[in-house]
Protein backbone atom coordinates (compact mmCIF):
# COMPACT_ATOMS: atom_id res chain seq x y z
CA UNK A 1 0.00 0.00 0.00
CA UNK A 2 1.32 3.49 -0.77
CA UNK A 3 2.45 5.66 2.12
CA UNK A 4 -0.52 7.56 3.53
CA UNK A 5 -0.77 10.99 5.04
CA UNK A 6 -2.27 10.45 8.50
CA UNK A 7 -1.23 13.80 9.95
CA UNK A 8 -4.29 15.45 11.57
CA UNK A 9 -3.01 18.85 10.47
CA UNK A 10 -3.64 17.83 6.86
CA UNK A 11 -7.40 17.35 7.36
CA UNK A 12 -8.21 20.84 6.09
CA UNK A 13 -6.15 20.26 2.95
CA UNK A 14 -7.82 16.87 2.44
CA UNK A 15 -11.21 18.54 2.77
CA UNK A 16 -10.26 21.10 0.12
CA UNK A 17 -9.14 18.32 -2.22
CA UNK A 18 -12.41 16.43 -1.71
CA UNK A 19 -14.49 19.57 -2.27
CA UNK A 20 -12.72 20.03 -5.62
CA UNK A 21 -13.31 16.36 -6.51
CA UNK A 22 -17.00 16.66 -5.62
CA UNK A 23 -17.36 19.66 -7.91
CA UNK A 24 -15.95 17.58 -10.76
CA UNK A 25 -18.28 14.70 -9.95
CA UNK A 26 -21.32 17.00 -9.95
CA UNK A 27 -20.48 18.12 -13.46
CA UNK A 28 -20.32 14.52 -14.71
CA UNK A 29 -23.55 12.99 -13.39
CA UNK A 30 -27.15 13.97 -12.76
CA UNK A 31 -28.12 15.42 -9.39
CA UNK A 32 -30.10 12.30 -8.51
CA UNK A 33 -27.15 10.00 -9.32
CA UNK A 34 -24.84 12.22 -7.29
CA UNK A 35 -27.24 12.32 -4.34
CA UNK A 36 -27.88 8.56 -4.24
CA UNK A 37 -24.38 7.19 -4.83
CA UNK A 38 -21.66 9.85 -4.53
CA UNK A 39 -22.80 12.34 -1.91
CA UNK A 40 -22.48 9.78 0.95
CA UNK A 41 -18.76 9.35 0.25
CA UNK A 42 -16.23 10.95 2.61
CA UNK A 43 -12.48 11.53 2.24
CA UNK A 44 -10.38 9.29 4.49
CA UNK A 45 -6.74 9.89 3.56
CA UNK A 46 -4.38 10.74 0.77
CA UNK A 47 -1.43 8.58 -0.26
CA UNK A 48 1.19 8.65 -2.98
CA UNK A 49 -1.04 8.81 -6.01
CA UNK A 50 -4.15 7.54 -4.20
CA UNK A 51 -7.14 9.25 -2.59
CA UNK A 52 -8.86 6.99 -0.07
CA UNK A 53 -12.62 7.54 0.19
CA UNK A 54 -14.96 5.99 2.77
CA UNK A 55 -18.30 4.64 1.57
CA UNK A 56 -21.31 3.45 3.59
CA UNK A 57 -21.68 -0.31 3.55
CA UNK A 58 -24.89 -0.28 1.49
CA UNK A 59 -23.33 1.58 -1.46
CA UNK A 60 -19.67 0.60 -1.37
CA UNK A 61 -19.84 -2.37 -3.75
CA UNK A 62 -21.93 -0.50 -6.31
CA UNK A 63 -19.66 2.57 -6.16
CA UNK A 64 -16.56 0.41 -6.60
CA UNK A 65 -18.01 -1.46 -9.56
CA UNK A 66 -19.68 1.43 -11.41
CA UNK A 67 -18.00 4.67 -10.40
CA UNK A 68 -14.32 3.87 -9.81
CA UNK A 69 -13.14 5.30 -13.17
CA UNK A 70 -15.34 8.36 -12.73
CA UNK A 71 -13.91 8.98 -9.24
CA UNK A 72 -10.33 8.59 -10.43
CA UNK A 73 -10.91 10.90 -13.39
CA UNK A 74 -12.41 13.57 -11.13
CA UNK A 75 -9.52 13.28 -8.66
CA UNK A 76 -7.01 13.58 -11.48
CA UNK A 77 -8.61 16.72 -12.88
CA UNK A 78 -9.22 18.34 -9.51
CA UNK A 79 -5.98 17.52 -7.69
CA UNK A 80 -3.64 15.57 -9.96
CA UNK A 81 -4.34 12.33 -8.06
CA UNK A 82 -4.56 9.46 -10.57
CA UNK A 83 -6.45 6.89 -8.47
CA UNK A 84 -9.29 6.73 -5.95
CA UNK A 85 -9.67 3.71 -3.69
CA UNK A 86 -13.06 3.13 -2.03
CA UNK A 87 -12.69 1.79 1.54
CA UNK A 88 -15.01 0.67 4.35
CA UNK A 89 -16.94 3.28 6.32
CA UNK A 90 -14.86 2.50 9.45
CA UNK A 91 -11.46 2.37 7.70
CA UNK A 92 -8.62 4.47 9.16
CA UNK A 93 -5.12 5.08 7.79
CA UNK A 94 -2.21 3.36 9.56
CA UNK A 95 -0.50 5.39 12.26
CA UNK A 96 2.96 5.21 10.66
CA UNK A 97 1.92 7.07 7.52
CA UNK A 98 3.94 9.92 6.04
CA UNK A 99 3.24 12.93 3.83
CA UNK A 100 2.11 12.29 0.28
CA UNK A 101 4.28 12.93 -2.70
CA UNK A 102 3.35 15.58 -5.25
CA UNK A 103 1.50 14.11 -8.16
CA UNK A 104 2.31 15.60 -11.55
CA UNK A 105 -0.07 15.38 -14.46
CA UNK A 106 -1.98 17.30 -17.08
CA UNK A 107 -5.36 16.83 -15.37
CA UNK A 108 -6.63 14.44 -18.05
CA UNK A 109 -9.27 11.77 -17.59
CA UNK A 110 -7.95 8.56 -19.17
CA UNK A 111 -11.50 7.36 -19.89
CA UNK A 112 -12.14 10.17 -22.36
CA UNK A 113 -10.59 8.99 -25.61
CA UNK A 114 -11.54 9.20 -29.27
CA UNK A 115 -12.32 5.47 -29.21
CA UNK A 116 -14.98 6.04 -26.56
CA UNK A 117 -16.59 8.99 -28.37
CA UNK A 118 -19.73 8.09 -30.34
CA UNK A 119 -19.79 9.96 -33.67
CA UNK A 120 -23.10 11.27 -35.01
CA UNK A 121 -24.30 13.87 -37.47
CA UNK A 122 -24.45 16.48 -34.71
CA UNK A 123 -20.81 16.12 -33.66
CA UNK A 124 -19.02 14.89 -36.78
CA UNK A 125 -17.29 18.19 -37.56
CA UNK A 126 -16.15 18.77 -33.99
CA UNK A 127 -14.82 15.21 -33.71
CA UNK A 128 -12.93 15.43 -37.01
CA UNK A 129 -11.43 18.80 -36.07
CA UNK A 130 -10.40 17.54 -32.63
CA UNK A 131 -8.75 14.46 -34.13
CA UNK A 132 -6.89 16.60 -36.67
CA UNK A 133 -5.61 18.85 -33.89
CA UNK A 134 -4.49 15.82 -31.87
CA UNK A 135 -2.63 14.38 -34.87
CA UNK A 136 -1.10 17.70 -35.98
CA UNK A 137 -0.99 20.18 -33.09
CA UNK A 138 -0.73 23.85 -34.17
CA UNK A 139 -0.87 22.81 -37.84
CA UNK A 140 -4.52 21.97 -38.46
CA UNK A 141 -6.80 24.44 -36.65
CA UNK A 142 -5.41 26.93 -34.17
CA UNK A 143 -7.27 27.87 -32.11
CA UNK A 144 -10.03 25.27 -32.16
CA UNK A 145 -13.22 26.55 -30.52
CA UNK A 146 -15.81 23.87 -29.66
CA UNK A 147 -19.23 25.00 -28.45
CA UNK A 148 -22.56 23.43 -27.58
CA UNK A 149 -25.04 23.00 -24.76
CA UNK A 150 -23.86 21.24 -21.56
CA UNK A 151 -23.52 17.47 -21.67
CA UNK A 152 -22.89 16.98 -25.41
CA UNK A 153 -19.23 15.95 -25.24
CA UNK A 154 -17.12 19.12 -25.24
CA UNK A 155 -15.06 18.03 -22.25
CA UNK A 156 -14.75 14.52 -23.68
CA UNK A 157 -13.17 15.88 -26.86
CA UNK A 158 -10.77 18.10 -24.91
CA UNK A 159 -9.53 15.14 -22.88
CA UNK A 160 -9.41 12.94 -25.98
CA UNK A 161 -7.08 15.44 -27.64
CA UNK A 162 -4.85 15.54 -24.57
CA UNK A 163 -4.77 11.77 -24.12
CA UNK A 164 -3.95 11.21 -27.79
CA UNK A 165 -1.08 13.71 -27.73
CA UNK A 166 0.32 12.24 -24.51
CA UNK A 167 0.25 8.79 -26.08
CA UNK A 168 1.45 9.60 -29.60
CA UNK A 169 2.76 13.17 -29.50
CA UNK A 170 6.43 12.34 -29.14
CA UNK A 171 6.86 14.10 -25.81
CA UNK A 172 4.72 17.19 -26.44
CA UNK A 173 3.47 18.70 -23.18
CA UNK A 174 -0.25 19.13 -22.50
CA UNK A 175 -2.13 21.12 -19.89
CA UNK A 176 -5.89 20.85 -19.26
CA UNK A 177 -7.82 23.25 -17.03
CA UNK A 178 -11.27 24.66 -16.57
CA UNK A 179 -11.62 28.44 -16.49
CA UNK A 180 -12.45 28.13 -12.79
CA UNK A 181 -9.13 26.33 -12.21
CA UNK A 182 -7.28 28.92 -14.31
CA UNK A 183 -8.93 31.71 -12.31
CA UNK A 184 -8.19 30.11 -8.93
CA UNK A 185 -4.56 29.54 -9.88
CA UNK A 186 -4.20 33.14 -11.08
CA UNK A 187 -5.77 34.61 -7.94
CA UNK A 188 -3.53 32.41 -5.79
CA UNK A 189 -0.46 33.51 -7.77
CA UNK A 190 -1.32 37.19 -7.32
CA UNK A 191 -1.87 36.78 -3.59
CA UNK A 192 1.42 34.92 -3.12
CA UNK A 193 3.23 37.17 -5.60
CA UNK A 194 4.31 34.13 -7.58
CA UNK A 195 2.94 34.96 -11.03
CA UNK A 196 6.11 33.64 -12.66
CA UNK A 197 5.30 30.07 -11.61
CA UNK A 198 1.71 30.51 -12.73
CA UNK A 199 2.74 31.71 -16.17
CA UNK A 200 5.27 28.91 -16.51
CA UNK A 201 2.53 26.40 -15.72
CA UNK A 202 0.16 27.67 -18.40
CA UNK A 203 2.50 29.11 -21.01
CA UNK A 204 5.35 26.60 -21.01
CA UNK A 205 3.29 23.91 -22.76
CA UNK A 206 2.82 22.70 -26.31
CA UNK A 207 -0.94 22.24 -26.03
CA UNK A 208 -3.34 24.13 -23.75
CA UNK A 209 -6.90 22.82 -23.35
CA UNK A 210 -9.33 25.12 -21.56
CA UNK A 211 -12.92 24.22 -20.65
CA UNK A 212 -15.88 26.62 -20.21
CA UNK A 213 -14.34 29.88 -21.43
CA UNK A 214 -17.76 31.55 -21.15
CA UNK A 215 -16.98 31.97 -17.45
CA UNK A 216 -14.21 34.43 -18.32
CA UNK A 217 -16.92 37.06 -18.84
CA UNK A 218 -16.94 39.70 -16.09
CA UNK A 219 -13.62 38.43 -14.64
CA UNK A 220 -11.62 41.40 -15.93
CA UNK A 221 -8.20 40.62 -14.43
CA UNK A 222 -8.43 36.92 -15.27
CA UNK A 223 -9.67 37.73 -18.77
CA UNK A 224 -6.70 39.99 -19.35
CA UNK A 225 -4.28 37.32 -18.09
CA UNK A 226 -5.92 34.72 -20.31
CA UNK A 227 -5.64 37.09 -23.29
CA UNK A 228 -1.89 37.42 -22.73
CA UNK A 229 -1.56 33.66 -22.17
CA UNK A 230 -3.41 33.05 -25.43
CA UNK A 231 -1.10 35.42 -27.32
CA UNK A 232 2.07 34.00 -25.78
CA UNK A 233 1.13 30.44 -26.71
CA UNK A 234 -0.06 31.33 -30.19
CA UNK A 235 3.09 33.33 -30.93
CA UNK A 236 5.20 30.41 -29.67
CA UNK A 237 3.47 28.02 -32.08
CA UNK A 238 1.56 26.13 -29.39
CA UNK A 239 -1.90 24.66 -29.92
CA UNK A 240 -4.96 26.08 -28.13
CA UNK A 241 -8.33 24.35 -27.83
CA UNK A 242 -11.17 25.92 -25.87
CA UNK A 243 -14.80 25.04 -25.22
CA UNK A 244 -17.87 27.09 -24.41
CA UNK A 245 -21.62 26.67 -24.12
CA UNK A 246 -22.13 29.24 -26.88
CA UNK A 247 -20.41 30.88 -29.86
CA UNK A 248 -17.77 33.55 -29.19
CA UNK A 249 -19.99 36.39 -30.36
CA UNK A 250 -22.76 35.23 -28.02
CA UNK A 251 -20.67 35.30 -24.84
CA UNK A 252 -21.97 38.33 -23.01
CA UNK A 253 -19.49 40.91 -21.71
CA UNK A 254 -16.45 39.13 -23.12
CA UNK A 255 -13.88 41.58 -24.45
CA UNK A 256 -13.98 42.05 -28.21
CA UNK A 257 -10.27 41.36 -28.59
CA UNK A 258 -10.64 37.93 -27.00
CA UNK A 259 -13.72 37.10 -29.09
CA UNK A 260 -11.67 37.96 -32.18
CA UNK A 261 -8.91 35.58 -31.05
CA UNK A 262 -11.42 32.76 -30.64
CA UNK A 263 -12.98 33.43 -34.04
CA UNK A 264 -9.60 33.43 -35.77
CA UNK A 265 -9.53 29.63 -35.90
CA UNK A 266 -12.15 26.96 -36.52
CA UNK A 267 -15.47 27.10 -34.65
CA UNK A 268 -17.16 23.70 -34.36
CA UNK A 269 -20.59 23.13 -32.85
CA UNK A 270 -21.91 20.10 -31.01
CA UNK A 271 -25.61 19.37 -31.46
CA UNK A 272 -27.87 16.95 -29.53
CA UNK A 273 -27.64 13.35 -30.81
CA UNK A 274 -30.48 11.75 -32.75
CA UNK A 275 -32.21 8.56 -31.63
CA UNK A 276 -29.78 6.24 -33.43
CA UNK A 277 -26.82 8.05 -31.92
CA UNK A 278 -28.37 7.93 -28.45
CA UNK A 279 -28.84 4.18 -28.81
CA UNK A 280 -25.20 3.80 -29.87
CA UNK A 281 -24.09 5.84 -26.86
CA UNK A 282 -26.14 3.71 -24.47
CA UNK A 283 -24.91 0.44 -26.00
CA UNK A 284 -21.31 1.60 -25.61
CA UNK A 285 -21.94 2.75 -22.04
CA UNK A 286 -23.54 -0.60 -21.19
CA UNK A 287 -20.63 -2.45 -22.75
CA UNK A 288 -17.99 -0.39 -20.94
CA UNK A 289 -19.77 -0.76 -17.59
CA UNK A 290 -20.43 -4.47 -18.24
CA UNK A 291 -24.19 -4.06 -17.93
CA UNK A 292 -24.90 -7.31 -19.76
CA UNK A 293 -28.41 -7.68 -18.33
CA UNK A 294 -29.84 -4.50 -19.89
CA UNK A 295 -31.91 -5.41 -22.98
CA UNK A 296 -32.03 -3.23 -26.07
CA UNK A 297 -35.70 -2.48 -25.40
CA UNK A 298 -34.73 -0.83 -22.10
CA UNK A 299 -31.98 1.17 -23.77
CA UNK A 300 -34.52 2.33 -26.34
CA UNK A 301 -36.87 3.49 -23.58
CA UNK A 302 -34.05 5.54 -22.04
CA UNK A 303 -33.12 6.97 -25.44
CA UNK A 304 -36.69 8.08 -26.09
CA UNK A 305 -36.94 9.82 -22.73
CA UNK A 306 -33.65 11.75 -22.77
CA UNK A 307 -32.87 13.71 -25.91
CA UNK A 308 -30.79 16.77 -25.10
CA UNK A 309 -27.62 15.70 -23.28
CA UNK A 310 -25.22 12.77 -23.48
CA UNK A 311 -24.31 13.25 -19.82
CA UNK A 312 -27.95 13.09 -18.70
CA UNK A 313 -28.54 10.16 -21.06
CA UNK A 314 -25.78 8.10 -19.46
CA UNK A 315 -26.91 9.21 -16.00
CA UNK A 316 -30.43 8.06 -16.79
CA UNK A 317 -29.15 4.59 -17.66
CA UNK A 318 -27.26 4.47 -14.35
CA UNK A 319 -30.44 5.45 -12.50
CA UNK A 320 -32.47 2.70 -14.12
CA UNK A 321 -29.86 0.04 -13.37
CA UNK A 322 -29.48 1.32 -9.80
CA UNK A 323 -33.22 1.20 -9.14
CA UNK A 324 -33.42 -2.27 -10.62
CA UNK A 325 -30.57 -3.45 -8.39
CA UNK A 326 -32.07 -1.90 -5.26
CA UNK A 327 -35.45 -3.52 -5.95
CA UNK A 328 -34.01 -6.86 -6.98
CA UNK A 329 -35.70 -6.60 -10.38
CA UNK A 330 -34.59 -6.83 -13.98
CA UNK A 331 -33.95 -3.49 -15.78
CA UNK A 332 -37.04 -3.85 -17.95
CA UNK A 333 -38.56 -1.21 -20.26
CA UNK A 334 -41.49 -0.84 -17.84
CA UNK A 335 -39.15 -0.16 -14.94
CA UNK A 336 -37.18 2.33 -17.05
CA UNK A 337 -40.41 4.11 -17.96
CA UNK A 338 -41.49 4.24 -14.31
CA UNK A 339 -38.14 5.62 -13.14
CA UNK A 340 -37.59 8.15 -15.91
CA UNK A 341 -41.13 9.51 -16.11
CA UNK A 342 -40.50 11.16 -12.75
CA UNK A 343 -37.72 13.41 -13.96
CA UNK A 344 -37.37 13.16 -17.74
CA UNK A 345 -40.39 13.84 -19.98
CA UNK A 346 -40.67 11.80 -23.14
CA UNK A 347 -39.20 13.27 -26.31
CA UNK A 348 -42.68 13.56 -27.87
CA UNK A 349 -44.17 15.41 -24.87
CA UNK A 350 -44.79 19.16 -25.17
CA UNK A 351 -42.03 21.16 -23.50
CA UNK A 352 -41.46 24.68 -22.27
CA UNK A 353 -38.24 26.28 -23.40
CA UNK A 354 -38.13 29.66 -21.65
CA UNK A 355 -37.38 30.63 -18.08
CA UNK A 356 -40.05 33.35 -18.31
CA UNK A 357 -42.80 30.79 -18.94
CA UNK A 358 -41.64 28.66 -16.02
CA UNK A 359 -41.54 31.64 -13.66
CA UNK A 360 -45.03 32.76 -14.66
CA UNK A 361 -46.48 29.27 -14.27
CA UNK A 362 -44.78 28.75 -10.89
CA UNK A 363 -45.98 32.10 -9.56
CA UNK A 364 -49.54 31.31 -10.62
CA UNK A 365 -49.43 27.77 -9.22
CA UNK A 366 -48.15 28.89 -5.81
CA UNK A 367 -50.37 31.96 -5.58
CA UNK A 368 -47.61 34.56 -5.52
CA UNK A 369 -46.49 37.30 -7.86
CA UNK A 370 -43.55 36.93 -10.20
CA UNK A 371 -41.92 39.88 -8.40
CA UNK A 372 -42.07 37.90 -5.13
CA UNK A 373 -40.57 34.89 -6.88
CA UNK A 374 -37.56 36.92 -8.04
CA UNK A 375 -37.13 39.00 -4.86
CA UNK A 376 -35.07 38.16 -1.77
CA UNK A 377 -38.16 36.95 0.09
CA UNK A 378 -37.14 33.87 2.11
CA UNK A 379 -40.50 32.90 3.57
CA UNK A 380 -40.93 29.11 3.21
CA UNK A 381 -43.74 29.24 0.66
CA UNK A 382 -41.95 31.70 -1.64
CA UNK A 383 -38.56 30.02 -1.22
CA UNK A 384 -40.03 26.62 -2.09
CA UNK A 385 -41.80 28.03 -5.16
CA UNK A 386 -38.54 29.65 -6.28
CA UNK A 387 -36.58 26.41 -5.88
CA UNK A 388 -39.18 24.44 -7.82
CA UNK A 389 -39.02 27.02 -10.61
CA UNK A 390 -35.20 26.85 -10.65
CA UNK A 391 -35.38 23.06 -10.76
CA UNK A 392 -37.71 23.10 -13.76
CA UNK A 393 -35.68 25.82 -15.46
CA UNK A 394 -32.66 23.54 -15.38
CA UNK A 395 -34.66 20.47 -16.43
CA UNK A 396 -36.73 22.01 -19.23
CA UNK A 397 -34.53 24.68 -20.78
CA UNK A 398 -31.10 24.78 -22.35
CA UNK A 399 -30.01 27.72 -20.19
CA UNK A 400 -26.74 27.43 -18.23
CA UNK A 401 -26.68 27.62 -14.45
CA UNK A 402 -25.27 31.18 -14.38
CA UNK A 403 -27.90 32.29 -16.91
CA UNK A 404 -30.70 30.79 -14.83
CA UNK A 405 -29.32 32.46 -11.71
CA UNK A 406 -29.30 35.84 -13.45
CA UNK A 407 -32.94 35.36 -14.47
CA UNK A 408 -33.87 34.74 -10.83
CA UNK A 409 -32.89 38.13 -9.47
CA UNK A 410 -29.16 37.91 -10.12
CA UNK A 411 -28.54 34.86 -7.96
CA UNK A 412 -25.33 32.82 -8.06
CA UNK A 413 -25.17 29.59 -10.08
CA UNK A 414 -24.49 27.66 -6.86
CA UNK A 415 -27.92 28.76 -5.62
CA UNK A 416 -29.49 27.14 -8.68
CA UNK A 417 -27.48 23.94 -8.07
CA UNK A 418 -28.62 23.86 -4.44
CA UNK A 419 -32.26 24.33 -5.47
CA UNK A 420 -32.04 21.57 -8.08
CA UNK A 421 -30.43 19.21 -5.59
CA UNK A 422 -32.99 19.90 -2.87
CA UNK A 423 -36.03 19.47 -5.11
CA UNK A 424 -34.62 16.31 -6.74
CA UNK A 425 -34.01 14.83 -3.29
CA UNK A 426 -37.46 15.76 -1.99
CA UNK A 427 -39.12 14.37 -5.12
CA UNK A 428 -37.44 11.03 -4.42
CA UNK A 429 -38.47 11.05 -0.75
CA UNK A 430 -41.77 12.93 -0.55
CA UNK A 431 -44.85 12.07 -2.61
CA UNK A 432 -46.38 15.52 -2.10
CA UNK A 433 -43.32 17.29 -3.53
CA UNK A 434 -43.24 14.87 -6.45
CA UNK A 435 -46.94 15.51 -7.14
CA UNK A 436 -46.45 19.29 -6.91
CA UNK A 437 -43.56 19.36 -9.37
CA UNK A 438 -45.22 16.98 -11.80
CA UNK A 439 -48.44 19.00 -11.65
CA UNK A 440 -46.52 22.14 -12.56
CA UNK A 441 -44.70 20.28 -15.31
CA UNK A 442 -48.03 19.16 -16.76
CA UNK A 443 -49.35 22.71 -16.49
CA UNK A 444 -46.36 23.95 -18.46
CA UNK A 445 -46.88 21.29 -21.12
CA UNK A 446 -50.58 22.16 -21.40
CA UNK A 447 -49.84 25.86 -21.75
CA UNK A 448 -47.19 25.13 -24.34
CA UNK A 449 -49.64 23.06 -26.36
CA UNK A 450 -52.25 25.82 -26.16
CA UNK A 451 -49.83 28.37 -27.60
CA UNK A 452 -49.21 26.14 -30.61
C-alpha positions, -999 to +999 in steps of 0.1 A: +000+000+000+013+035-008+024+057+021-005+076+035-008+110+050-023+105+085-012+138+099-043+154+116-030+188+105-036+178+069-074+173+074-082+208+061-061+203+029-078+169+024-112+185+028-103+211+001-091+183-022-124+164-017-145+196-023-127+200-056-133+164-065-170+167-056-174+197-079-159+176-108-183+147-100-213+170-099-205+181-135-203+145-147-236+130-134-271+140-128-281+154-094-301+123-085-271+100-093-248+122-073-272+123-043-279+086-042-244+072-048-217+098-045-228+123-019-225+098+010-188+094+003-162+110+026-125+115+022-104+093+045-067+099+036-044+107+008-014+086-003+012+086-030-010+088-060-041+075-042-071+093-026-089+070-001-126+075+002-150+060+028-183+046+016-213+034+036-217-003+035-249-003+015-233+016-015-197+006-014-198-024-038-219-005-063-197+026-062-166+004-066-180-015-096-197+014-114-180+047-104-143+039-098-131+053-132-153+084-127-139+090-092-103+086-104-109+109-134-124+136-111-095+133-087-070+136-115-086+167-129-092+183-095-060+175-077-036+156-100-043+123-081-046+095-106-064+069-085-093+067-059-097+037-037-131+031-020-127+018+015-150+007+043-169+033+063-149+025+094-115+024+077-086+045+092-051+051+078-022+034+096-005+054+123+030+052+107+019+071+075+039+099+060+032+129+038+021+123+003+043+129-027+034+156-052+015+141-082+023+156-116-001+154-145-020+173-171-054+168-154-066+144-181-093+118-176-079+086-192-115+074-199-121+102-224-106+090-256-115+092-293-123+055-292-150+060-266-166+090-284-197+081-303-198+100-337-231+113-350-243+139-375-244+165-347-208+161-337-190+149-368-173+182-376-162+188-340-148+152-337-129+154-370-114+188-361-104+175-326-087+145-341-069+166-367-056+189-339-045+158-319-026+144-349-011+177-360-010+202-331-007+238-342-009+228-378-045+220-385-068+244-367-054+269-342-073+279-321-100+253-322-132+265-305-158+239-297-192+250-285-226+234-276-250+230-248-239+212-216-235+175-217-229+170-254-192+159-252-171+191-252-151+180-222-148+145-237-132+159-269-108+181-249-095+151-229-094+129-260-071+154-276-049+155-246-048+118-241-040+112-278-011+137-277+003+122-245+002+088-261+014+096-296+028+132-295+064+123-291+069+141-258+047+172-264+035+187-232-002+191-225-021+211-199-059+209-193-078+232-170-113+247-166-116+284-165-124+281-128-091+263-122-073+289-143-089+317-123-082+301-089-046+295-099-042+331-111-058+346-079-035+324-058-005+335-078-013+372-073-019+368-036+014+349-031+032+372-056+043+341-076+029+350-110+061+336-127+053+301-116+017+305-127+027+317-162+053+289-165+025+264-157+002+277-184+025+291-210+053+266-210+033+239-228+028+227-263-009+222-260-033+241-237-069+228-233-093+251-216-129+242-207-159+266-202-143+299-214-178+315-212-170+320-175-142+344-183-169+371-188-169+397-161-136+384-146-116+414-159-082+406-144-084+369-153-097+377-188-067+400-193-043+373-181-059+347-203-056+371-233-019+374-227-016+337-222-034+330-254-011+354-273+021+340-258+011+304-267-001+313-302+031+333-309+052+304-297+035+280-321+016+261-294-019+247-299-050+261-281-083+243-278-112+259-259-148+250-252-179+271-244-216+267-241-221+292-269-204+309-299-178+336-292-200+364-304-228+352-280-207+353-248-220+383-230-195+409-217-165+391-231-139+416-245-140+420-282-103+414-286-106+379-270-137+371-291-117+380-322-089+356-311-114+328-306-130+334-340-096+334-358-095+296-359-122+270-365-155+271-347-172+237-344-206+231-328-219+201-310-256+194-315-279+169-295-276+134-308-305+118-327-322+086-316-298+062-334-268+081-319-284+079-285-288+042-288-252+038-299-241+058-269-261+037-245-249+004-260-213+016-256-219+027-220-235-006-212-206-025-227-180-004-209-198-008-176-204-045-182-242-041-179-249-073-198-284-077-183-298-045-199-319-054-230-320-032-261-357-025-254-347-008-221-320+012-238-345+023-263-369+035-236-341+055-220-331+070-254-367+081-261-369+098-227-336+118-228-329+137-259-308+168-251-276+157-233-252+128-235-243+132-198-280+131-187-285+102-211-258+081-195-269+092-160-304+081-168-291+046-177-273+045-144-304+055-125-325+027-141-299+000-134-295+013-098-332+012-091-334-023-106-306-034-084-321-019-053-355-035-059-340-069-070-357-066-104-346-068-140-339-035-158-370-039-179-386-012-203-415-008-178-391-002-149-372+023-170-404+041-180-415+042-143-381+056-131-376+081-159-411+095-161-405+112-127-377+134-140-374+132-177-404+138-200-407+118-231-392+133-263-427+136-279-442+154-249-448+192-252-420+212-235-415+247-223-382+263-234-381+297-217-374+306-181-401+333-183-428+308-189-416+287-160-415+316-137-450+328-147-465+293-143-448+288-109-460+321-096-495+313-106-494+278-092-482+289-058-504+320-056-476+346-055-465+373-079-435+369-102-419+399-084-421+379-051-406+349-069-376+369-080-371+390-049-351+382-018-382+369+001-371+339+021-405+329+036-409+291+032-437+292+007-420+317-016-386+300-012-400+266-021-418+280-052-385+297-063-366+264-059-392+244-078-390+270-106-352+268-106-354+231-108-377+231-138-357+258-155-327+235-154-347+205-164-367+220-192-345+247-208-311+248-223-300+277-202-267+274-182-267+276-144-253+312-144-279+323-169-307+308-148-293+325-117-293+358-134-329+354-145-339+347-108-329+381-095-292+379-101-285+349-080-253+328-081-252+296-101-245+277-069-279+288-056-295+271-087-275+239-081-286+239-044-323+243-055-320+216-081-304+192-056-330+199-029-360+195-051-346+163-067-340+148-033-375+158-020-391+144-051-374+110-044-385+110-007-418+129-006-448+121-026-464+155-021-433+173-035-432+149-065-469+155-071-464+193-069-436+194-094-452+170-118-484+190-117-465+221-126-447+203-153-480+192-168-494+227-165-464+239-185-469+213-211-506+222-214-498+259-217-472+251-243-496+231-264-523+258-262-498+284-276-492+261-306 
